[in-house]
Structures are given as structure tokens and as C-alpha cells.
Amino acid sequence: MAITKLHDEFHTLDLESGWEVPHGYPSGIQQKILSGSLDENGRSGSRTRLLRFQPGVFTTSPFVHEYWEEVYLLSGDLTVGNDANGKGGEAFVPNTYACRPPGAFHGPFKSDGGCMLLEIHYYDPA
């Protein structure tokens, strides 16, 4: 199975519109899909998205999913491993990267000043 995405040359992104809260996330975290789509039920596809946190927003429990995830912190601050009250964890600054295989528990996450992430999600080709 090949990963298919549309050919999309360089263009300016509209960072003011097209944002939505991903399912299961708090309202202060939003995504903007840049390319592709991911079918979690069919375990197929690939997507590239921006994910942004508003200042002070945090998640309360770890995430786990059955697709690969690559994450690059573009701007702001991101703390990984906070507790359910948003306390603790390890802080990261821009130009940091993570690659997670399917089934890897990660998070929770918080951002004191807000942040922007570039994420790529995909399934292994069959």
C-alpha cells in the first residue's frame, strides 16, 4: 500500500483560519491539516498537521495510538509528562523532535506560553 498525498508546491499558509479542536483534546489545542488524511479505523493513510497550544493549556493523561508519529516543535514551549493538574514534566524549546512508533505512550503535555508543532502521522505500508 502506498501513501498518497496531493502534489502541493510552496505556498503561504493561512494561519488565521481552518483550525479545529481534535477529538478528545481540550479546546485550547487546535489542529490545521496541511496534507493527507488518516483513517484510524482502516489503519491507513498519512497526514501532516500543525498543532497549536494556547498559553496555559494542558492535557491530563497520556496518549497512545496505532500509527507512527513524528513531531517537531516549531515555536514556543512544550512540557512533556506533567500530572493531571498540569504540574511537573520535562520542558522543551524549539528545534526539538520526537519520533514515536505505534503503541508508544506519550504525554501528557502542557505549554506555559503556547506553542506550535509540526506533526506527521502514518501507518506502516502493508
Rosetta blueprint (number, residue, H / E / L):
1 M L
2 A L
3 I L
4 T L
5 K L
6 L L
7 H L
8 D L
9 E L
10 F L
11 H L
12 T L
13 L L
14 D L
15 L L
16 E L
17 S L
18 G L
19 W L
20 E E
21 V L
22 P L
23 H L
24 G L
25 Y L
26 P L
27 S L
28 G L
29 I E
30 Q E
31 Q E
32 K E
33 I E
34 L E
35 S E
36 G E
37 S E
38 L E
39 D E
40 E L
41 N L
42 G L
43 R L
44 S E
45 G E
46 S E
47 R E
48 T E
49 R E
50 L E
51 L E
52 R E
53 F E
54 Q L
55 P L
56 G L
57 V L
58 F E
59 T L
60 T L
61 S L
62 P L
63 F E
64 V L
65 H L
66 E L
67 Y L
68 W E
69 E E
70 E E
71 V E
72 Y E
73 L E
74 L E
75 S E
76 G E
77 D L
78 L E
79 T E
80 V E
81 G L
82 N L
83 D L
84 A L
85 N L
86 G L
87 K L
88 G L
89 G L
90 E E
91 A E
92 F E
93 V L
94 P L
95 N L
96 T L
97 Y E
98 A E
99 C E
100 R E
101 P L
102 P L
103 G L
104 A L
105 F L
106 H E
107 G L
108 P L
109 F E
110 K E
111 S L
112 D L
113 G L
114 G L
115 C E
116 M E
117 L E
118 L E
119 E E
120 I E
121 H E
122 Y E
123 Y L
124 D L
125 P L
126 A L
